[in-house]
Amino acid sequence: MRLDSGVTSSGLLAIVASFCVLVSCAVNAQPTYRSGDEIQPGYEGWRENADGTFSFIFGYMNENWEEQPDIAVGDNNFFSPGEADRGQPTHFLPRRNRFTFEVIVPADWGDRELVWTITHNGETNLAYATLATDYLIDNMVIASETGSLGAGTSSPESRSNIPPTVTLIGDTANVAQVRNVRVGELMVVVARVDDDGLPKPRRSTEENFAIEMKERMLRPPSRNTVGKTNGLFLSWNKYRGPGNVTFDPPQIKAWEDTRTSANSPWGPLWTPPPIPDDGLYEVSASFDKPGTYVLWARADDGGLYHDQYITVNVNP
């Protein structure tokens, strides 16, 4: 039998089969990026401190979507020259993490370089920090790079914004707070977050929000930089430690998860959570292995951020 197009049925079947093989090969050839890829340290820039010293600010790109490796300070995670441990993370969250930590260098640093080296999955990558003027950053750069603003833009509201502040509630609030717990024991942490309410998130009724949600789902990308929803939140994550940490309630992702359903400000459908009336955020954490951990709290208003840390000694 011959079809109207002039192709025999057997020929058509052969073409379809060949197409399916090609599609299957193409799909199978696509890397998943779930695990097995490299981590790239990143130098975000520098700013001068009131005492004349300088802060070098670093972040990183974990090319994996799921793998969250622990890389101890040592041959695979170190700074040079000088001390290998400069307070960098040893637990790496997925994907892009910007402005993760700061390293303070003296006022007479000059034109020297500070290098952060990470080796993971057989790949070694380095980030070079200098006081080159091209790397000078301010609040507008931070807001722009994290996606609160479009690239190279600002507004009176964004220029007026000041970072939120996190105050850890406890006997040694904000001064190297240390806790002691046992494996499997719940540790409750309370933090107060103060903010100026800027930048303001958009407000809408539930009905308008439902309409807006549908529009947002159908709307094509309209910017060439990462997008972020403005709105205050507090997120706890493991920063260092030998085992897994479970937080309750589950925390908003502080990394750039751009998937539609992600519980992340970079997810297209994410909305800011309600702010507690007293400004107090309570979370419990539990640990599955003994050792010394550092937990990292980030308060983020969409444009700017503030960090605090707790050291936890977990006993068997």
C-alpha positions in Angstrom: 0.0 0.0 0.0 1.2 3.5 -0.8 0.1 6.6 1.1 -0.9 9.8 -0.6 2.4 11.3 0.2 4.2 8.8 -1.9 5.7 7.0 1.1 5.0 3.3 1.6 3.7 2.2 5.0 6.8 0.2 5.6 8.9 3.2 4.7 6.9 5.4 7.1 7.4 2.9 9.9 11.1 2.9 9.3 11.2 6.7 9.4 9.2 6.8 12.7 11.4 4.1 14.2 14.5 6.0 13.2 13.1 9.3 14.7 12.2 7.5 17.9 15.7 6.2 18.2 17.2 9.6 17.6 14.9 11.2 20.2 15.7 8.5 22.7 19.4 8.9 22.1 19.1 12.7 22.5 17.1 12.3 25.7 19.5 9.8 27.1 22.5 12.0 26.2 21.1 14.9 28.3 23.0 15.1 31.6 20.7 15.1 34.7 23.0 17.4 36.8 21.5 15.7 39.9 24.9 14.6 41.1 28.5 13.9 40.1 29.3 17.4 38.8 31.8 20.1 40.0 31.6 23.0 42.4 32.9 26.4 41.4 33.8 28.9 44.1 33.0 32.4 43.2 34.4 35.8 44.1 31.4 38.3 44.3 33.3 41.5 45.2 34.6 43.6 48.0 33.6 46.5 50.2 35.4 48.7 52.7 34.6 48.5 56.4 34.3 51.4 58.8 37.6 50.5 60.5 39.5 50.6 57.2 39.7 46.8 56.6 38.1 45.2 53.6 35.5 42.4 53.2 36.0 39.9 50.4 32.6 38.3 49.6 32.4 34.8 48.2 29.7 32.5 46.9 29.7 29.4 44.8 28.0 27.4 42.1 27.2 23.8 42.8 26.5 22.4 39.4 24.3 19.7 40.9 20.6 20.0 41.6 20.5 17.4 44.4 24.0 16.5 45.6 24.9 18.5 48.7 28.5 17.4 49.5 30.4 18.0 52.7 33.9 19.0 51.9 36.0 19.5 55.0 38.6 22.3 55.2 41.8 20.8 54.0 43.3 19.7 50.7 39.9 20.0 48.9 38.6 23.2 50.5 41.1 25.8 51.5 42.3 29.4 51.2 45.7 30.6 50.3 48.0 32.3 51.1 47.8 32.1 54.9 45.2 30.3 56.9 43.3 27.6 55.0 40.2 28.1 57.1 38.6 31.5 56.5 35.1 30.6 57.7 34.0 29.1 54.4 31.2 26.6 54.2 32.0 22.9 54.3 28.4 21.9 53.3 27.4 23.0 49.8 23.8 23.6 48.9 22.7 23.0 45.3 23.1 25.4 42.5 24.0 29.1 42.7 24.6 30.5 46.1 25.6 34.2 46.0 27.1 36.4 48.7 27.5 33.4 51.0 30.2 34.6 53.4 32.8 37.3 54.0 36.6 37.2 54.6 38.0 40.3 56.3 41.5 41.3 55.1 43.6 44.2 56.7 43.6 47.7 55.5 47.1 47.3 54.0 46.1 44.4 51.8 47.2 46.2 48.7 47.2 44.4 45.3 47.6 40.8 46.8 45.3 38.0 45.8 43.3 35.7 48.2 42.5 32.4 46.5 39.7 29.9 47.5 40.2 26.4 46.0 37.6 23.6 45.9 38.1 20.1 44.5 35.0 17.9 44.1 34.2 15.0 41.8 37.7 15.2 40.3 37.5 18.9 39.3 39.5 21.6 40.9 38.3 25.2 40.7 39.7 28.5 42.1 38.3 31.9 42.9 40.6 34.9 43.0 39.8 37.8 45.2 41.5 41.2 44.8 40.7 44.9 45.5 40.3 45.6 41.8 37.9 48.5 41.4 35.7 46.5 39.0 34.8 44.3 42.0 33.6 47.0 44.3 30.1 46.3 45.4 27.3 48.1 47.3 23.7 47.3 48.2 22.5 48.1 44.7 24.9 45.6 43.2 23.7 42.9 45.7 20.1 43.5 45.0 20.7 43.5 41.3 22.9 40.4 41.3 20.5 38.3 43.4 17.5 39.3 41.2 15.6 41.8 43.3 16.2 44.4 40.6 16.8 44.1 36.9 20.4 44.4 35.8 21.8 47.9 36.2 18.5 49.3 37.6 17.5 50.9 40.9 14.6 52.8 42.4 14.1 55.2 45.3 12.6 52.3 47.3 15.6 50.0 46.7 18.1 52.8 47.5 16.3 53.4 50.8 16.3 49.7 51.8 18.5 48.6 54.7 19.2 45.0 55.4 17.1 43.1 57.9 18.8 42.1 61.2 18.7 38.7 62.9 19.0 38.5 66.7 19.4 35.1 68.2 17.4 34.7 71.4 19.5 33.0 74.1 22.1 33.4 76.8 24.8 34.6 74.4 22.7 36.3 71.7 24.8 37.3 68.7 28.1 36.4 70.4 29.2 33.0 69.1 26.2 31.2 70.5 27.0 27.6 71.3 24.5 24.8 72.0 24.8 21.2 73.3 22.4 18.5 72.3 22.3 14.7 71.7 21.8 12.8 68.5 18.1 12.8 67.7 17.2 15.4 70.3 15.2 18.4 69.2 16.9 21.7 69.6 14.6 24.7 69.5 16.0 28.0 68.2 14.3 31.3 68.4 15.4 34.3 66.3 14.0 37.8 66.0 14.1 39.5 62.6 13.7 43.2 62.4 13.2 44.9 59.0 12.2 48.2 57.5 9.5 46.7 55.3 11.4 47.4 52.1 11.2 46.5 49.3 7.5 46.1 49.6 6.0 42.9 48.3 2.9 43.2 46.1 -0.4 42.7 47.9 -3.5 41.2 46.5 -6.7 39.6 47.5 -7.0 35.8 47.3 -9.1 36.2 44.1 -6.6 38.5 42.5 -3.8 36.3 43.6 -5.3 33.3 41.9 -5.7 35.3 38.7 -2.2 36.6 39.0 -0.9 33.1 39.7 -2.4 31.8 36.4 -1.0 34.7 34.5 2.5 34.2 36.0 2.4 30.5 35.0 1.7 31.4 31.4 3.9 34.4 31.2 7.2 33.9 29.3 10.5 35.1 30.8 10.9 38.9 30.5 14.4 39.6 31.9 17.9 38.5 31.2 18.9 38.2 34.8 17.7 35.8 37.5 14.3 36.8 38.9 13.5 37.0 42.6 10.3 37.7 44.6 10.8 40.5 47.2 9.5 39.6 50.6 11.0 39.0 54.1 11.9 35.5 55.1 14.3 33.6 57.5 16.0 30.4 56.4 18.1 28.0 58.4 20.6 25.7 56.8 23.5 23.5 57.7 26.8 25.4 57.1 29.2 22.8 58.6 28.9 19.4 60.2 29.4 15.7 59.7 25.8 14.5 59.4 22.3 15.5 58.3 20.3 18.2 60.0 16.5 18.1 59.8 14.6 21.4 60.3 11.0 21.7 61.4 9.2 23.4 59.8 11.0 22.8 56.4 12.9 25.9 55.5 12.6 28.2 52.5 15.5 27.5 50.2 18.3 30.1 50.4 19.7 28.9 47.0 18.5 29.8 43.6 16.0 27.1 42.9 14.2 28.5 39.8 11.8 25.6 39.3 8.2 26.5 39.2 7.1 24.7 42.4 10.2 25.5 44.4 9.9 26.8 47.9 12.4 29.4 47.0 12.2 33.2 46.3 13.6 32.4 42.8 10.7 30.1 42.1 8.2 31.8 39.8 5.2 31.0 42.0 6.8 31.6 45.4 5.1 34.0 47.8 6.5 35.5 51.0 5.4 33.8 54.2 3.4 35.6 56.9 5.6 37.6 59.2 5.1 36.7 62.9 3.4 39.5 64.9 6.2 39.6 67.4 8.9 39.1 64.8 10.0 35.9 66.4 10.8 32.9 64.2 11.0 29.5 65.9 12.5 26.4 64.4 13.6 23.0 65.7 16.6 21.1 64.5 17.7 17.5 65.0 21.0 15.8 64.1 21.7 12.2 63.0 25.4 12.0 63.8 27.6 13.3 66.7 30.1 16.0 66.0 30.4 19.8 65.8 28.0 21.6 63.5 27.5 25.2 62.4 24.0 26.3 61.5 23.5 29.3 59.4 20.5 31.7 59.5 19.8 34.1 56.7 17.2 36.8 56.9 16.4 38.2 53.4 14.0 40.9 52.4 14.4 40.2 48.7 17.0 42.8 48.1 19.4 42.6 51.1 20.3 40.0 53.8 21.8 39.5 57.2 23.4 36.3 58.6 23.8 34.7 62.0 25.4 31.4 63.1 25.1 28.9 65.9 27.7 26.3 66.8 26.1 23.0 68.0 28.0 20.3 69.8 26.1 17.1 69.1 26.9 14.2 71.6 26.0 10.5 71.0 
